[in-house]
Amino acid sequence: MAEKKYPAGQYLSALFGYARDFNYNHLVFEVNRFKVSVSLQRRSNTYGNADLFYSSADPKAFAPVLSAINQAIEIAELEGDRQATVKTPDLTREEQIFQFKLKEFGHGKYLLDLSI
């Protein structure tokens, strides 16, 4: 059921495509035991600053998406790189490169900031 609700490739393709089309440069995943929230942030002198809520989901339903991002981050860390690459099959560019920053707040709450 989780894969049918949030297939990783399609979701990430839509997310990165939307962020690129509207000049958002940060994808922020707020994760706790009960909910995953995804928001987009723009920090730009040209286009101005903006915050946009994108989606929210149950962590079990969202697991394939977080797993795909986590795999890309783990490979980048093993290679000693600060940039990770994730597959986005529905976009013209089939790979998306991003920098990542993970913050842990304790009690099972995390914030993952992907800079594209």
C-alpha positions in Angstrom: 0.0 0.0 0.0 2.8 2.4 0.9 4.4 2.0 -2.6 1.1 2.6 -4.3 0.5 5.8 -2.4 4.0 7.4 -2.6 6.2 5.8 -5.3 9.6 7.3 -4.7 10.6 8.0 -8.4 7.3 9.7 -9.3 7.1 11.7 -6.1 10.7 12.9 -6.2 10.3 13.8 -9.9 7.2 15.9 -9.1 8.9 17.5 -6.1 12.1 18.4 -7.9 10.2 19.5 -11.0 8.0 21.8 -9.0 10.9 23.2 -7.0 12.9 23.9 -10.2 9.9 25.5 -12.1 9.1 28.0 -9.2 12.8 28.6 -8.2 12.7 27.0 -4.8 16.2 26.0 -3.6 15.5 24.1 -0.4 13.4 21.1 0.2 12.7 20.6 3.9 11.5 17.3 5.3 10.3 17.4 8.9 10.0 13.9 10.3 8.7 12.5 13.5 7.0 9.3 14.5 3.6 10.4 13.5 4.0 12.6 10.4 6.3 13.6 7.6 5.9 17.2 6.3 7.6 18.5 3.2 7.9 22.2 2.5 9.8 24.2 -0.1 11.8 27.3 0.7 13.2 29.9 -1.6 16.1 32.1 -0.5 16.9 34.4 -3.4 17.7 38.1 -4.0 16.3 37.8 -7.5 13.0 36.0 -6.8 12.6 36.9 -3.2 12.1 34.7 -0.1 9.2 32.3 0.2 8.0 29.3 2.1 5.5 26.8 0.8 3.9 23.7 2.4 4.1 20.9 -0.2 2.7 17.7 1.4 2.2 15.7 4.6 2.0 12.0 5.0 2.1 9.0 7.4 5.7 7.9 7.8 4.9 4.3 6.7 3.3 5.5 3.5 6.2 7.9 2.9 8.9 5.3 3.6 9.8 4.6 -0.1 10.6 8.3 -0.7 12.7 8.7 2.5 14.5 5.4 1.7 15.5 6.7 -1.8 16.8 9.9 -0.3 18.6 8.1 2.5 20.3 5.7 0.0 21.6 8.6 -2.0 22.9 10.3 1.1 24.6 7.2 2.4 26.4 6.7 -0.9 27.5 10.3 -0.9 28.9 9.9 2.7 30.7 6.7 1.8 32.3 8.5 -1.1 33.2 11.5 1.1 31.1 13.8 -1.0 28.8 16.6 0.3 26.5 16.2 -2.7 24.1 13.3 -3.3 22.4 12.2 -6.4 18.9 10.7 -6.6 17.1 9.2 -9.6 14.1 11.1 -11.0 12.9 9.1 -13.9 10.0 11.3 -14.9 12.1 14.4 -15.5 14.2 15.2 -18.6 17.2 15.2 -16.3 17.0 11.7 -14.9 19.3 12.5 -11.9 19.0 15.3 -9.4 22.0 16.5 -7.4 21.5 18.1 -4.0 23.4 19.0 -0.9 22.0 17.8 2.4 22.0 18.8 6.1 20.4 16.7 8.8 19.4 18.0 12.2 18.2 15.8 15.1 16.1 17.4 17.8 15.7 14.3 20.0 12.5 12.4 20.8 12.4 11.0 17.3 12.2 14.4 15.5 14.4 15.1 12.5 14.8 17.9 10.0 16.4 17.1 6.6 17.3 20.1 4.4 18.1 19.3 0.8 19.6 22.2 -1.1 19.2 22.0 -4.9 
